[in-house]
Amino acid sequence: MAANGEKQQGHRAGIYKQKNKGHKHGKHRTKGEIERENKGRVSVTALTKKQRKEHKKMDRRHKANQLRRNKKDMVLTEKRRLGSRDGPPHLVAVVSLHAGVDAGAVTKLLREEGAGGVVHQERCISGISDSFGLILPRFKQRFTFLTQSTADMHSLLDVAKIADSLVFVLDSTEGWDSYGDYCLSCLFAQGLPSHALVCQGVTDLPVKKRVESRRALSKITEIRFPDARLFPLDSEQDATLLLRHLGSQRQRKLGFRSRRPHLVAQHVTFTPNSPAEGTGGGPTGLGTLCVSGYVRGRPLRVDRLVHISGHGDFQLSQIDAPSDPLPLNSATARPAKSGKGGDIDMLDGGEDEAAVRVLLKADPSCRESLQTEAEVDPMEGEQTWPTESELLEAEENRKNKRVMKVPKGTSDYQASWIVDEDEEENGDLDEESSDDDDDDMLDEAMDGGDEEINSQDSGSACASEDEEEEEEEEVCSTERTGADQRYDEHLDEAAEEEGLKRYREARAHEMFPDEVDTPLDVAARIRFQRYRGLKSFRSSPWDPMENLPLNYSRIFQFQSFERTRHRILAEAAAEEEGAMVGWYVTLHIQDVPFSVMESVQSGRPLILVSLLPHEQKMSVMHVLVRRHPSNTEPIKSKEELVFHCGFRRFRASPIFSQHTSADKHKMERFLRPDAPTVVSVYAPITFPPAGVLLFKQRSDGIQDLVATGSLLSCDPRRVVLKRIVLSGHPFKINRRSAVVRYMFFNRDDIMWFKPVELRTKWGRRGHIKEALGTHGHMKCVFDNQLRSQDTVMMNLYKRVYPRWTYDPYVPLSLPWVKREVTVEMDDSDME
């Protein structure tokens, strides 16, 4: 036993002893106890870090309610302002969607006093005879009605861009015809404002058939307008209900117009410039255009540019404030003078001039410039002093003089200008090569195929004629008479041949996409010298600033388009300077051609929009579109199309490409009908959102709707690559190697394209190992054995750019009609 004074040695835990958490006894403080103990005191760290401040649950709920209430009040304020004393009159456009109905009958019924309104101004819209101002003292609202014909598609789209509401007049049985459906397709693609459906003639039907007629018409309209209400309009009471609905319905906002000041001209005058100003005054020269109307959208500044739809961009000199021609405070006041919108004379003297006061005058040092293109300095990229490598190369070229035969007595200076035949041929090839070189070869190949088909057709026709002669059946004659001759009078042979050529090109591209035949008379390394191979289309690099065309020196580029767009739109939303929304103003527009006045005098409306900063400058715009189902004709890349982009319309030759998220995008030779396509074009900058419509003009002047979409971005750095595919046939197949022919036709071309990877239609990959002989045979190695029916292919790429064919002047479109060729038979034809 141990002694009493000795103590037992205790166990010391090692470093690997398990340490458990201490048990929580439930004595921790709750949030409420902490708040009661703090008595409202807040820690210093919470005050300094504002973004991490913890709000209470009720504070967050109150904040959400306040934001919701503010947005609701803002919407109600905008709704109540439209048509009231503080806002512009409610602009309503009446459009007929059927050839058998008359839109004028609708406006005639709305003019009557029984509808509750007072007509205060006749012909209030310049250029449109069937337009009038209407004041409703009962609703404390004012309207401006105009009737727009669907025959002029440009004017219809322009009016729909600025109208607050559209009234569609339908047929009581059919609803709308084929052309009305075509107009609806254009309006829906552009952006449809608030609308109402109206039909007349329901009361003329028997009482028992009225319900059936309305039910059948509702079935027709619910395809396009699933939630729209159908208004009968046969009496003054119906007109009152329609006016109440137009004034109280929810307004649909269109993004491209709500962010920009705009107006429709109600009175237009033109004053030619004096000859001393050097602008060639007279009926064909420039002048000052005075346009009066109500400001809509956003406040209008005098230092911003204005765009007149269909005519171009112009500068303002001053803004006046004449008296309001449609005052709401006195519905029984003297009606305004019914002035002609197309008068060239200035305003009459007297009371009108005394009431006009100048609001704003433009400062030449502050207003936007009309410069659309960047100034090009051709010597900016030139090198003023040669480098050492260039000096050494020049010295070697001087030592290695070439030997050539020259006429006797020719000096060394004269001999340096004499070109060998080989160099002359190569130079011609370089000059003739362009961005469309492979397209031209495809055209030639297709033309050759067309000639063969035509020869076969002619041979079969001759054989059939011989058989008919042997059977003695006189059916065909050399001179076609009767029905056949009248049928052929309606056909355009040139258009038929062009359509057949496009159809065969599109079919060949669908069957063999991007495949190109290697020429026999030109070396492939020269013919395809602008192309290069890519290891991977997705991950291989491509410098977007490499070998840019000369046209890129004329355009503008943003460092960050999205950041600039957000900044400019935010500044426009907070704009509080200039002529406010709802004011009736007169804009003095400088250096306007007389053709604008002629357009007004011919009966077309005049639409003005104030441009945002930079929107007059040229750049590369990208539009995302889809093919319209009604169009089945092949649309080729770089073909001239008519664009309706926001308030602008212009002609240009775009290129098509795939819509992907990669940094490189494959070019499409034709507009695809089954997938969205990106359309790239040189055009003025426009900040999205904005609807886009693409039309193609026929030879007879009719413009067909081709595609619809929206504005995507403005990015000159977007890389669009054109792909061509060279194909070859496996001649001899071994286990993993094969001898391929028909891809190239000489040894030098094989060695030139040796680094490019090969692939086959069955998924094999490989590369060129060596050239065999001098006639284009080559030995290739693949990752697996080839099949005899396989095809060896090589992908080559080059960057392509749109054509600079921008033209802001678009010809008028003729009315679209459904053309049907009818053949009349007479007694002589029957014999």
JOCORJO-V539178 format. One record per backbone hydrogen bond with DSSP energy under -1.0 kcal/mol. CO is the residue of the C=O (numbers start at 1). NH is the residue of the N-H. E is the energy in kcal/mol with one decimal. If there is no record, write none. Layout:
BEGIN
co: [CO & CO]
nh: [NH & NH]
e: [E & E]
END
This chain:
BEGIN
co: [14 & 30 & 31 & 32 & 33 & 34 & 35 & 38 & 43 & 44 & 45 & 48 & 50 & 56 & 57 & 58 & 59 & 60 & 61 & 62 & 63 & 64 & 65 & 66 & 67 & 68 & 69 & 70 & 71 & 72 & 73 & 74 & 75 & 76 & 77 & 78 & 81 & 83 & 88 & 90 & 91 & 91 & 92 & 93 & 94 & 95 & 97 & 98 & 103 & 104 & 105 & 106 & 107 & 112 & 113 & 118 & 120 & 121 & 125 & 129 & 130 & 131 & 132 & 133 & 133 & 134 & 135 & 136 & 136 & 141 & 142 & 143 & 144 & 145 & 146 & 152 & 153 & 154 & 155 & 156 & 157 & 159 & 165 & 166 & 167 & 168 & 169 & 174 & 175 & 177 & 178 & 179 & 180 & 181 & 182 & 183 & 184 & 185 & 186 & 187 & 194 & 196 & 197 & 198 & 199 & 202 & 209 & 210 & 211 & 212 & 213 & 214 & 215 & 216 & 217 & 218 & 221 & 229 & 231 & 235 & 236 & 237 & 238 & 239 & 240 & 241 & 242 & 243 & 244 & 245 & 254 & 261 & 262 & 263 & 265 & 267 & 269 & 271 & 274 & 275 & 279 & 282 & 285 & 286 & 287 & 288 & 289 & 290 & 291 & 292 & 292 & 293 & 295 & 296 & 296 & 300 & 303 & 305 & 306 & 307 & 308 & 308 & 312 & 314 & 315 & 317 & 318 & 319 & 319 & 320 & 330 & 337 & 340 & 350 & 351 & 357 & 360 & 363 & 363 & 372 & 377 & 387 & 388 & 389 & 390 & 391 & 392 & 393 & 394 & 395 & 396 & 399 & 407 & 411 & 412 & 415 & 420 & 421 & 422 & 423 & 424 & 425 & 426 & 427 & 428 & 429 & 434 & 436 & 437 & 438 & 439 & 440 & 441 & 442 & 443 & 444 & 445 & 446 & 447 & 448 & 449 & 450 & 451 & 452 & 453 & 454 & 455 & 456 & 457 & 458 & 459 & 460 & 461 & 462 & 463 & 464 & 465 & 466 & 467 & 468 & 473 & 482 & 483 & 484 & 487 & 488 & 492 & 493 & 494 & 495 & 496 & 497 & 498 & 499 & 500 & 501 & 502 & 503 & 504 & 505 & 506 & 507 & 508 & 512 & 514 & 523 & 524 & 526 & 528 & 532 & 536 & 543 & 549 & 550 & 551 & 554 & 560 & 561 & 562 & 563 & 564 & 565 & 566 & 567 & 568 & 569 & 570 & 579 & 580 & 583 & 585 & 586 & 587 & 588 & 589 & 592 & 593 & 594 & 595 & 596 & 597 & 598 & 599 & 600 & 606 & 607 & 608 & 609 & 612 & 614 & 617 & 618 & 619 & 620 & 621 & 622 & 622 & 623 & 624 & 625 & 626 & 628 & 635 & 636 & 641 & 642 & 643 & 644 & 645 & 648 & 650 & 651 & 652 & 653 & 654 & 655 & 656 & 657 & 665 & 666 & 669 & 677 & 678 & 679 & 680 & 681 & 683 & 690 & 691 & 692 & 693 & 694 & 694 & 695 & 696 & 698 & 701 & 702 & 704 & 706 & 707 & 708 & 709 & 710 & 713 & 715 & 719 & 720 & 721 & 722 & 724 & 725 & 726 & 728 & 729 & 732 & 736 & 737 & 738 & 739 & 739 & 740 & 741 & 746 & 747 & 748 & 749 & 753 & 758 & 759 & 760 & 764 & 765 & 766 & 767 & 770 & 777 & 778 & 779 & 779 & 780 & 781 & 787 & 791 & 792 & 793 & 794 & 796 & 797 & 798 & 803 & 807 & 826 & 827]
nh: [17 & 34 & 35 & 36 & 37 & 38 & 39 & 41 & 47 & 48 & 49 & 50 & 53 & 60 & 61 & 62 & 63 & 64 & 65 & 66 & 67 & 68 & 69 & 70 & 71 & 72 & 73 & 74 & 75 & 76 & 77 & 78 & 79 & 80 & 81 & 82 & 84 & 142 & 83 & 144 & 164 & 165 & 146 & 167 & 148 & 169 & 177 & 101 & 107 & 108 & 109 & 110 & 111 & 115 & 116 & 135 & 336 & 133 & 128 & 131 & 147 & 123 & 145 & 120 & 121 & 143 & 118 & 140 & 141 & 136 & 90 & 134 & 92 & 132 & 94 & 156 & 157 & 158 & 159 & 160 & 161 & 163 & 93 & 196 & 95 & 198 & 97 & 176 & 171 & 181 & 182 & 183 & 184 & 185 & 186 & 187 & 188 & 189 & 190 & 191 & 166 & 168 & 231 & 170 & 233 & 205 & 213 & 214 & 215 & 216 & 217 & 218 & 219 & 220 & 221 & 222 & 225 & 197 & 199 & 239 & 240 & 241 & 242 & 243 & 244 & 245 & 246 & 247 & 248 & 249 & 258 & 610 & 296 & 608 & 126 & 292 & 290 & 288 & 277 & 278 & 286 & 285 & 594 & 273 & 592 & 271 & 589 & 269 & 587 & 266 & 267 & 585 & 582 & 262 & 298 & 579 & 368 & 611 & 314 & 609 & 311 & 312 & 308 & 306 & 590 & 362 & 588 & 359 & 360 & 586 & 333 & 339 & 343 & 354 & 355 & 321 & 319 & 366 & 367 & 618 & 380 & 391 & 392 & 393 & 394 & 395 & 396 & 397 & 398 & 399 & 400 & 401 & 410 & 415 & 416 & 418 & 424 & 425 & 426 & 427 & 428 & 429 & 430 & 431 & 432 & 433 & 437 & 440 & 441 & 442 & 443 & 444 & 445 & 446 & 447 & 448 & 449 & 450 & 451 & 452 & 453 & 454 & 455 & 456 & 457 & 458 & 459 & 460 & 461 & 462 & 463 & 464 & 465 & 466 & 467 & 468 & 469 & 470 & 471 & 473 & 475 & 486 & 487 & 488 & 490 & 491 & 496 & 497 & 498 & 499 & 500 & 501 & 502 & 503 & 504 & 505 & 506 & 507 & 508 & 509 & 510 & 511 & 512 & 515 & 725 & 527 & 528 & 529 & 531 & 797 & 540 & 546 & 552 & 553 & 554 & 374 & 564 & 565 & 566 & 567 & 568 & 569 & 570 & 571 & 572 & 573 & 574 & 300 & 583 & 295 & 293 & 320 & 291 & 317 & 289 & 287 & 596 & 598 & 599 & 600 & 601 & 602 & 604 & 603 & 265 & 309 & 263 & 307 & 615 & 617 & 685 & 556 & 683 & 715 & 681 & 712 & 713 & 679 & 710 & 677 & 708 & 631 & 671 & 639 & 652 & 695 & 650 & 693 & 648 & 645 & 643 & 807 & 641 & 803 & 638 & 680 & 668 & 678 & 721 & 658 & 637 & 625 & 657 & 623 & 655 & 621 & 619 & 711 & 646 & 709 & 644 & 706 & 707 & 642 & 704 & 701 & 814 & 698 & 696 & 628 & 694 & 626 & 692 & 624 & 622 & 718 & 665 & 800 & 667 & 798 & 796 & 516 & 794 & 792 & 741 & 739 & 782 & 734 & 780 & 731 & 732 & 778 & 729 & 750 & 751 & 752 & 753 & 756 & 766 & 793 & 763 & 760 & 783 & 758 & 781 & 779 & 772 & 740 & 769 & 770 & 738 & 767 & 790 & 761 & 728 & 759 & 726 & 724 & 532 & 722 & 805 & 651 & 830 & 831]
e: [-1.2 & -2.1 & -2.2 & -2.4 & -2.2 & -2.3 & -1.8 & -1.5 & -1.0 & -1.5 & -1.6 & -1.1 & -1.2 & -2.2 & -1.8 & -2.5 & -2.3 & -2.1 & -2.0 & -2.2 & -2.2 & -2.2 & -2.5 & -2.5 & -2.2 & -2.1 & -2.4 & -2.2 & -2.2 & -2.4 & -2.3 & -2.1 & -2.2 & -2.6 & -1.9 & -1.4 & -1.9 & -1.5 & -2.6 & -2.8 & -1.5 & -1.8 & -1.7 & -2.8 & -2.0 & -2.8 & -1.6 & -1.3 & -1.6 & -2.1 & -1.6 & -1.8 & -1.4 & -1.3 & -1.8 & -2.2 & -1.5 & -2.8 & -1.6 & -1.6 & -1.7 & -2.5 & -2.6 & -2.1 & -1.0 & -3.6 & -2.6 & -1.2 & -1.7 & -3.3 & -2.5 & -3.1 & -3.0 & -2.0 & -2.9 & -2.0 & -2.4 & -2.2 & -2.5 & -2.0 & -1.2 & -1.6 & -2.1 & -2.1 & -2.9 & -2.8 & -2.2 & -1.5 & -2.5 & -2.1 & -1.7 & -2.2 & -2.1 & -1.9 & -1.7 & -2.3 & -2.8 & -1.9 & -1.9 & -2.1 & -2.1 & -2.6 & -2.8 & -3.2 & -2.0 & -1.2 & -2.3 & -2.5 & -2.3 & -2.4 & -2.4 & -2.2 & -1.6 & -1.4 & -2.3 & -1.8 & -3.5 & -1.0 & -1.9 & -1.7 & -1.9 & -2.1 & -2.1 & -2.3 & -2.3 & -2.2 & -2.5 & -2.0 & -1.3 & -1.6 & -2.3 & -3.2 & -2.1 & -2.4 & -1.7 & -2.6 & -2.6 & -2.8 & -1.7 & -1.3 & -1.0 & -1.0 & -1.3 & -2.2 & -3.1 & -2.3 & -2.9 & -2.0 & -3.3 & -3.5 & -1.2 & -2.4 & -2.4 & -1.8 & -1.4 & -2.9 & -2.8 & -2.5 & -2.6 & -1.6 & -2.7 & -1.7 & -2.5 & -2.4 & -2.6 & -2.6 & -2.2 & -2.7 & -1.6 & -2.1 & -1.3 & -1.7 & -1.4 & -1.5 & -1.7 & -2.8 & -2.7 & -2.0 & -1.8 & -2.9 & -1.9 & -2.0 & -2.4 & -2.3 & -2.2 & -2.0 & -2.2 & -2.2 & -1.8 & -1.8 & -2.7 & -1.9 & -1.5 & -2.3 & -1.5 & -1.1 & -2.1 & -2.1 & -2.3 & -2.6 & -2.2 & -2.1 & -2.2 & -2.2 & -2.3 & -1.7 & -1.4 & -2.1 & -1.7 & -2.2 & -2.4 & -2.5 & -2.6 & -2.8 & -2.8 & -2.4 & -2.2 & -2.6 & -2.4 & -2.0 & -2.5 & -3.0 & -2.6 & -2.4 & -3.0 & -2.9 & -2.5 & -2.8 & -2.4 & -2.4 & -2.3 & -2.5 & -2.3 & -2.4 & -2.3 & -2.4 & -2.5 & -2.4 & -2.2 & -2.2 & -1.5 & -1.8 & -2.3 & -2.2 & -1.1 & -1.2 & -2.4 & -2.4 & -2.3 & -2.5 & -2.3 & -2.2 & -2.3 & -2.3 & -2.2 & -2.0 & -2.6 & -2.2 & -2.4 & -2.3 & -1.8 & -2.0 & -2.8 & -1.3 & -2.6 & -2.8 & -2.6 & -1.1 & -1.2 & -3.0 & -2.2 & -1.3 & -1.1 & -1.6 & -1.6 & -2.1 & -2.1 & -2.6 & -2.5 & -2.0 & -2.6 & -2.5 & -1.9 & -2.2 & -2.3 & -2.0 & -1.4 & -2.7 & -1.7 & -2.3 & -2.2 & -2.7 & -2.3 & -2.7 & -2.3 & -1.3 & -1.4 & -2.0 & -1.9 & -1.6 & -2.4 & -1.5 & -1.7 & -1.4 & -2.6 & -1.9 & -2.1 & -3.3 & -1.8 & -1.3 & -2.8 & -2.4 & -2.3 & -1.1 & -2.1 & -2.5 & -1.4 & -3.6 & -2.2 & -2.6 & -2.0 & -1.5 & -2.3 & -1.1 & -2.0 & -2.9 & -1.7 & -1.8 & -2.1 & -1.7 & -3.5 & -2.2 & -2.8 & -1.4 & -2.9 & -2.6 & -2.2 & -2.6 & -2.8 & -2.1 & -2.6 & -2.8 & -1.8 & -2.6 & -1.9 & -2.6 & -2.1 & -2.2 & -2.1 & -2.2 & -2.3 & -3.3 & -1.2 & -3.1 & -2.7 & -1.1 & -1.5 & -3.4 & -2.3 & -2.8 & -2.7 & -2.6 & -2.4 & -2.2 & -2.7 & -1.3 & -1.8 & -2.3 & -3.2 & -1.5 & -2.4 & -2.5 & -2.0 & -2.0 & -2.2 & -2.9 & -3.1 & -3.2 & -2.9 & -4.2 & -1.1 & -1.9 & -2.6 & -1.2 & -2.0 & -1.9 & -2.1 & -1.1 & -2.0 & -3.6 & -1.5 & -1.7 & -2.0 & -2.7 & -2.3 & -2.8 & -2.9 & -2.7 & -2.9 & -1.5 & -2.2 & -2.0 & -1.4 & -1.3 & -3.0 & -2.4 & -2.4 & -2.3 & -2.4 & -3.6 & -1.6 & -2.7 & -1.5 & -1.3]
END
